[in-house]
Amino acid sequence: MNIVIIDTGCANLSSVRFAIERLGYSVTVSKDPAILQQADKLFLPGVGTAKEAMANLIERNLVEPIKSLTQPVLGICLGMQMLATASEEGFGDQPIIETLGIVEGHIEKMDVAPLRSPHMGWNQITPKLDEPLFKNIPAGSYFYFVHSYALPVNEHTIASCEYGTPFTAAVNKDNFYGVQFHPERSGKAGAQLIKNFLEL
């Protein structure tokens, strides 16, 4: 299987790569649209802010190549947020950042008071019944989160989580999937989710 991690210029590419390799797969990291087009499965990781991540994608001429992908893509953390229409994680003169616009919905700053922000650590999620991405993952499993912004629960939500308020923990529209948590840092449950995605 030809597996590609989209090189978004963000810092957590190697941890995603190692998580895939631990499952026995080989993987390529690339920002070449031709290589992305030929992949069987793709990962879109992201750390940092929506503003800098989108600036990286624009600078690398990756926005249209990503939007035109027809094979399964898994956005991770900020990578999932970039699938949305827009994000409030802009600063200064650009408070709203236009993101990839693949999944309808705006990424909003989480209102979690009196809980601390960011939402950081292990939390349980509630997946939809019979959702293939969560196959063989025991109910009540914990996943590792680090974020201050989230996608509200909507028609494309396939798993939700609660931290002060409910939010989307996983999303799916057509061939695009996204998880707000870090499967590569979520132990056995996270490894199973990556395996499920690769076997979709």
HELIX and SHEET records of a PDB file:
HELIX    1   1 LEU A   13  ARG A   22  1                                  10    
HELIX    2   2 PRO A   33  GLN A   38  1                                   6    
HELIX    3   3 ALA A   50  GLU A   59  1                                  10    
HELIX    4   4 VAL A   63  LYS A   67  1                                   5    
HELIX    5   5 LEU A   78  GLN A   81  1                                   4    
HELIX    6   6 PRO A  132  PHE A  134  5                                   3    
HELIX    7   7 PRO A  183  ARG A  185  5                                   3    
HELIX    8   8 GLY A  187  LEU A  198  1                                  12    
SHEET    1   A 9 VAL A  27  SER A  30  0                                        
SHEET    2   A 9 ILE A   3  ILE A   6  1                                        
SHEET    3   A 9 LYS A  41  GLY A  46  1                                        
SHEET    4   A 9 VAL A  73  CYS A  77  1                                        
SHEET    5   A 9 PHE A 176  VAL A 179  1                                        
SHEET    6   A 9 PRO A 166  LYS A 173 -1                                        
SHEET    7   A 9 THR A 157  GLU A 162 -1                                        
SHEET    8   A 9 HIS A 119  PRO A 127 -1                                        
SHEET    9   A 9 TYR A 142  HIS A 147 -1                                        
SHEET    1   B 4 ILE A  97  GLU A  98  0                                        
SHEET    2   B 4 ALA A  86  SER A  87 -1                                        
SHEET    3   B 4 HIS A 106  LYS A 109  1                                        
SHEET    4   B 4 TYR A 149  ALA A 150 -1                                        
END                                                                             
